[in-house]
Amino acid sequence: MEEKLKEKIRAVKKGDQQAYEYVVELFQNKVFGICFRMIGNRHEAEDLAQEAFIRAYINIHSFDEKRKFSTWLYRIATNLTIDRLRKKKPDFYLDAEINDSEGHNLYGQLAADQPSTEDFVEGIEIQNYIQKEIMALPVKYRSIIALRFIDELSIKEISEILELPVGTVKTRIHRGREALRKRLRHV
């Protein structure tokens, strides 16, 4: 798959717009997820994801093929989202539900062997509360926490995406976890 992606990117650089459709389809859910977990609003996340793909397409010639394309693309999406967060007032979408790309509530997708409805409801409430508390963190910690623990990216990948030294990423992960732990201490 990695070789096919490289082939498509080379085609895009040569002016093949159709090849970019493959790239968008491959990464659209992940880019949307990154934007959504940082901004907390579905419509804004969709706009940001679309803008990230447009910027990537416009700047595809600056992409170094020796590097990983996903890291480059995620950096664009993350930076756009951080810029949007800096420009707007504090979020009032703190209790936004997390939906997948098809609009289904992710907490409603339970395995058939769940113990009880009460446990299910309590689980949803806890997950919504945790999401709310993540959204209340300062942007620099929110993005790190989302990339590390929700998107499960490595520290090196986060360092490349955010263009921060590895040590700074580790520090922010630690401080973000501590800030989140303090906010969740009564759960």
N, C-alpha and C positions, 0 to 999 in steps of 0.2 A: 504494500500500500504506500509506503514511504517513497518508493521509486516512482510510482504512478503520480503521486503528488508533485514530486520534483519535475516530472515530465509536463504536467499541466501548468505549473508555474512558469517553466521555460516557454511554453506555448503562449501564455498570457503576456509575457514580456515581449514576445514577437508580434503581439497585437490580436491574438485569438481570444475574443470576448467570450465565446462559448466555453472555452476551457475554464473560465473563472466560475461558471455555474457549478462545476464539480467541487471547487474549493469552497464555495459558499455552502453547498449542501453538506459537505464534510464537517464544517466547523460551526454552522449556524446555531445549533443548540448549545454548544459549549460557550460561545461568545455571548449569546443571550443570557445564559446562566450566570456568567461572570458579572455582566452588567446588572442583572436583576438583583443578585445577592448584595451588591454594593449600594444600589439606589433604592431598592424596595418598591418600585412602581413598575408594573408590567408595561405600560405604554411608553414610559421614558426609556426603559430597558430595550424595548423593540427599536425605538428611534436611535439609541446609542449603538446598538448592534449593527443596524443598517449603516449608520455613519462610519462605524469601524470598518466595515467591508468596503465602503466607498473610498475611504482614505487609503486602505490597503491596496485597492485597485489602482488608484491614482499614483501611489508611491511604490508600486511593485518593482520598479527599476532600482530602487534603493535597497531592496531586500538582498542580503548576502546569502547565496545558496549554500554556503558552508555552514550556516546556522540552521536552527530548527524553525520552520515556518510558523508553527503553532505558537511558539514563544513570541515571535515578532508580532503576530496578529493579536495575541492576548495582551501584549504591551500596549498596542494601539487602543484596544477596547478599555483597558484599565485606565489609561491616561485620559481618555475622553470622559469616562465616568467620574474620575476624580475631579477633572476640570468642571464638570456639570455640578458636582456636589459643592465645590468651592464657590460657585457663582450663585447658588440658590440659598434661601433661608433654611433653617433647620427643618428636617423632614416632618411631615405630619402623616406619613404613611407607615408609621411604626408598627401597626398591627396588620399590615398587608398579608394576605394569604399567599403562600407560595404555590404557584401553578406551573405545570410543565408547559411545553411549547404548544400543546393542543388545548390548553385551558383547563385541564383536569387538576383537581386539588391533589397534590402529591401525598398528603396525609391520608387520603381516602383509599390508597392503594395498599390494602393490607392482605397478608396471606390468609387463606381460608381457616387456618387453625388458631386464630386469635382467641384468647381466653374469654373476653366478655366485652359488651358494649361500653361498660363503665371504664374499663382499662383503655379502650380505644379512645374514648372522649378525653380521658385524662392525658393520654399520650399526645393527642392533638393540642390540647391546651398547653402542655409543657413545651412542645416543639414551637408553637406560635409564640410563647413567652420567650424562649431562647432566641428565636429570630428577631423579636422585638428588641431584646437586649443587645444583640449583635448590631442592629441598625442604630442603636443609641451610642455605640462606641465612636470615638473620633475617627475620621476618615482613614488616617494612616494605619490605625489598628484594624478597622473594619475590613479594609481591602486585604491586608495580610492574613487575617483570620479566615476570610472567605476563600482566598486562594489556597491556603495551606490545608484547612480542615474540611472545607466543603468541596472544593475542586480537587483536593488531594494532590497538589503540585509539590514538587520537591523544593527545598530551600534554594537550590541553584536556579531552578526555573523562575521562582518568584524574584530572585535577585536580578535575573535578566529582564523579566517583564517590567519590574518597577525601576530598573536601572539603579539599584542600590547595592552597596557592598553586602556580602554574605553576612558579615558580623552585624550590620544594621538590621538585616532581615531577621536574624536570630533574636536580637534584642527586642524588636517590635513584636515578634511572635510571643516572646516571654511576657512582655508588658501588656500586650493585648489579651493574652490568656489570663493574666492576673487581674486586669480590669474587668474582664468578663466574669471571672470567678467571684470577684467582689459583688458584682451586680446580681449574680445568681446564688449567692450564699444562703439565701432563705428558701431556696427551692428544695 
